[in-house]
Amino acid sequence: MHNENAAQLQESYISISPLMLVPGKCGRFNVHLLQGREFVLYTKADEQFTQAHRNKLCDHGVCEVYIQKEHEVFYKEYVEDNLGHVLMDDNAAYEERARILHEASLAIVQEAFDRRLPEHIVRQRNFQRIVETVQETVRLLAQGQSFKAIAQFISHDYSTFSHCVHVFLYSSALLQTYDLDEETMVQAGIGAMLHDIGKSVIPSEILLKPGVLTNQERNIIETHTTQGLKLCRLFPLGQIATDCIQHHHEKLDGNGYPMNLRKEQISRPVRAVTIADIYDAMTTNRSYCKAMNPFQVLRIMRDEMYGELDINMFKRFVQVLSGADIV
C-alpha cells in the first residue's frame, strides 16, 4: 500500500531539468526535490530563482526537479518566455540543452496530438512513429551552427516555433498515409520544423503586428522563405527539407512565392507542409487574427483555395483529421 501511495504521489508531479530554472527569473509554480519517496519544497511560486539555488543543485548532483501537475499550465507559460534563453546559454552543457530542445518539441507534439487530432486507432498506431521522427529530427538539428540557429529562432518568437512543430505533426500524419521511406519522412519532418525559421530575421514589430500589414511589410514577411534557406545553409539538410523551407508558399496555380512554381514542380512533401501550414495558422490565435473553427477553415481551404492546393492530398488531410483509417 505504501508503494501504491508513493506511485500515486509521483503521478502528481512532472520532472524538468534544473537548467530550465533561470537565475533572476520566477515562475508561478512551486519547485520540489525528490528525497527518498517524498517531495520536498525547494522554491515557492513567484519566488525568484537565484544563482545560489542553481549552484546548490549542481553541487548536489541534482539532475531533475519537480513541478506539481496542477501548476503545469504556469510552467508552460514560463517555458514560452524562457526556452530560447536557456538554449542560448553557452555556459550550460550542450548535451543538456539538446535534451531540453527535444523534450520541449515532444511536449508540443504530445499536446497537439491530444487536443488537435481525433481519438482513433490510426492516431494511436502512428504516434510512436511520429515520436521517433521527432527524435531523429531534433538529433540532426541539435548540432553546431544548427543548434545555435534554432535557439535564436525560439528566442525571437516562441509562437512561431510552436507553429512549426504543429506543422511537423500535421504534415507527418498526412505523409504517413503514403508509402514513403524513412529518410523522406525525416527530411520532410526537418523541413516542416524549419519551414518558418526565416522569420527569426523579420523584425518583431512586423512579425507580431496586430493590424493589417502594409504592402512593404508584406514584402518583408515574404522574404522569410529565402531568408530561411540562407540560415539553413550549414544545416544537415537534404533536397526535400530545403524544398519545404523555400517552397511552402508556392501554389499549384503558379501564384505563390518566391518562384511561382506550378503543379508538378512542387513535390509531395512540400504540398503536405503547405496544407498543414495553412490549417494550423488559421486554427491558431495570431497577433492579427483570432483562431477560426477547424470546420470553417477546412471549408475555406476547399472552396477558396481549390486551385492552389493539391485537392486529393487535401481530402486525405480531412480524413486524417476525422480519424478515417486510410493507411
Solvent accessible surface area in square Angstrom, and as a share of the most:
residue,aa,sasa,rsa
1,M,171,0.76
2,H,117,0.52
3,N,99,0.51
4,E,103,0.46
5,N,78,0.40
6,A,24,0.19
7,A,55,0.43
8,Q,106,0.47
9,L,74,0.37
10,Q,87,0.39
11,E,118,0.53
12,S,53,0.34
13,Y,30,0.11
14,I,36,0.18
15,S,56,0.36
16,I,13,0.07
17,S,2,0.01
18,P,15,0.10
19,L,20,0.10
20,M,7,0.03
21,L,4,0.02
22,V,7,0.04
23,P,43,0.27
24,G,45,0.43
25,K,89,0.38
26,C,70,0.42
27,G,13,0.13
28,R,127,0.46
29,F,6,0.03
30,N,33,0.17
31,V,4,0.02
32,H,15,0.07
33,L,25,0.12
34,L,63,0.31
35,Q,104,0.46
36,G,71,0.68
37,R,137,0.50
38,E,116,0.52
39,F,29,0.12
40,V,59,0.34
41,L,81,0.40
42,Y,39,0.15
43,T,5,0.03
44,K,127,0.54
45,A,39,0.30
46,D,98,0.51
47,E,69,0.31
48,Q,102,0.45
49,F,10,0.04
50,T,50,0.29
51,Q,94,0.42
52,A,71,0.55
53,H,37,0.16
54,R,43,0.16
55,N,72,0.37
56,K,115,0.49
57,L,4,0.02
58,C,97,0.58
59,D,115,0.60
60,H,134,0.60
61,G,54,0.52
62,V,43,0.25
63,C,99,0.59
64,E,77,0.35
65,V,0,0.00
66,Y,22,0.08
67,I,0,0.00
68,Q,39,0.17
69,K,101,0.43
70,E,132,0.59
71,H,31,0.14
72,E,57,0.26
73,V,87,0.50
74,F,56,0.23
75,Y,24,0.09
76,K,71,0.30
77,E,77,0.34
78,Y,14,0.05
79,V,18,0.11
80,E,90,0.40
81,D,118,0.61
82,N,8,0.04
83,L,1,0.00
84,G,4,0.04
85,H,101,0.45
86,V,4,0.02
87,L,1,0.01
88,M,85,0.38
89,D,38,0.20
90,D,122,0.63
91,N,148,0.76
92,A,13,0.10
93,A,62,0.48
94,Y,85,0.32
95,E,123,0.55
96,E,44,0.20
97,R,20,0.07
98,A,18,0.14
99,R,85,0.31
100,I,7,0.03
101,L,3,0.02
102,H,44,0.19
103,E,72,0.32
104,A,13,0.10
105,S,0,0.00
106,L,43,0.21
107,A,59,0.46
108,I,15,0.08
109,V,0,0.00
110,Q,73,0.33
111,E,54,0.24
112,A,2,0.01
113,F,3,0.01
114,D,79,0.41
115,R,187,0.68
116,R,75,0.27
117,L,13,0.07
118,P,37,0.23
119,E,131,0.59
120,H,58,0.26
121,I,103,0.52
122,V,14,0.08
123,R,31,0.11
124,Q,112,0.50
125,R,116,0.42
126,N,19,0.10
127,F,41,0.17
128,Q,100,0.44
129,R,70,0.26
130,I,0,0.00
131,V,14,0.08
132,E,84,0.37
133,T,1,0.01
134,V,1,0.00
135,Q,80,0.36
136,E,54,0.24
137,T,0,0.00
138,V,6,0.03
139,R,136,0.50
140,L,30,0.15
141,L,3,0.01
142,A,6,0.04
143,Q,76,0.34
144,G,61,0.58
145,Q,106,0.47
146,S,2,0.02
147,F,9,0.04
148,K,113,0.48
149,A,14,0.11
150,I,6,0.03
151,A,1,0.01
152,Q,78,0.34
153,F,2,0.01
154,I,4,0.02
155,S,61,0.39
156,H,56,0.25
157,D,15,0.08
158,Y,35,0.13
159,S,68,0.44
160,T,12,0.07
161,F,5,0.02
162,S,21,0.13
163,H,27,0.12
164,C,0,0.00
165,V,0,0.00
166,H,22,0.10
167,V,0,0.00
168,F,0,0.00
169,L,0,0.00
170,Y,2,0.01
171,S,2,0.01
172,S,4,0.03
173,A,7,0.06
174,L,0,0.00
175,L,2,0.01
176,Q,14,0.06
177,T,14,0.08
178,Y,36,0.14
179,D,151,0.78
180,L,37,0.18
181,D,90,0.47
182,E,90,0.41
183,E,109,0.49
184,T,20,0.12
185,M,2,0.01
186,V,11,0.06
187,Q,17,0.07
188,A,4,0.03
189,G,1,0.01
190,I,0,0.00
191,G,0,0.00
192,A,0,0.00
193,M,9,0.04
194,L,0,0.00
195,H,0,0.00
196,D,2,0.01
197,I,0,0.00
198,G,0,0.00
199,K,38,0.16
200,S,22,0.14
201,V,71,0.41
202,I,4,0.02
203,P,55,0.35
204,S,45,0.29
205,E,130,0.58
206,I,18,0.09
207,L,22,0.11
208,L,82,0.41
209,K,50,0.21
210,P,104,0.65
211,G,33,0.32
212,V,138,0.79
213,L,36,0.18
214,T,73,0.42
215,N,129,0.66
216,Q,132,0.59
217,E,34,0.15
218,R,108,0.39
219,N,94,0.48
220,I,58,0.29
221,I,17,0.08
222,E,53,0.24
223,T,54,0.31
224,H,1,0.00
225,T,0,0.00
226,T,50,0.29
227,Q,57,0.25
228,G,0,0.00
229,L,52,0.26
230,K,121,0.51
231,L,55,0.28
232,C,5,0.03
233,R,178,0.65
234,L,120,0.60
235,F,16,0.06
236,P,55,0.35
237,L,33,0.17
238,G,27,0.26
239,Q,129,0.58
240,I,49,0.25
241,A,0,0.00
242,T,30,0.18
243,D,27,0.14
244,C,0,0.00
245,I,0,0.00
246,Q,35,0.16
247,H,19,0.08
248,H,1,0.00
249,H,54,0.24
250,E,4,0.02
251,K,65,0.28
252,L,27,0.14
253,D,46,0.24
254,G,11,0.10
255,N,108,0.55
256,G,4,0.03
257,Y,46,0.18
258,P,48,0.30
259,M,104,0.46
260,N,91,0.47
261,L,20,0.10
262,R,120,0.44
263,K,110,0.46
264,E,146,0.66
265,Q,110,0.49
266,I,7,0.03
267,S,43,0.28
268,R,109,0.40
269,P,12,0.07
270,V,2,0.01
271,R,44,0.16
272,A,0,0.00
273,V,0,0.00
274,T,13,0.07
275,I,1,0.00
276,A,0,0.00
277,D,10,0.05
278,I,37,0.19
279,Y,11,0.04
280,D,0,0.00
281,A,24,0.18
282,M,27,0.12
283,T,19,0.11
284,T,40,0.23
285,N,110,0.57
286,R,69,0.25
287,S,52,0.34
288,Y,116,0.44
289,C,48,0.29
290,K,168,0.71
291,A,43,0.33
292,M,43,0.19
293,N,80,0.41
294,P,60,0.38
295,F,152,0.63
296,Q,76,0.34
297,V,0,0.00
298,L,23,0.11
299,R,122,0.45
300,I,35,0.18
301,M,1,0.01
302,R,118,0.43
303,D,83,0.43
304,E,129,0.58
305,M,33,0.15
306,Y,135,0.51
307,G,46,0.44
308,E,42,0.19
309,L,10,0.05
310,D,26,0.13
311,I,35,0.18
312,N,104,0.53
313,M,2,0.01
314,F,8,0.03
315,K,118,0.50
316,R,76,0.28
317,F,1,0.00
318,V,52,0.30
319,Q,72,0.32
320,V,15,0.09
321,L,26,0.13
322,S,79,0.51
323,G,5,0.04
324,A,35,0.27
325,D,83,0.43
326,I,53,0.27
327,V,81,0.46
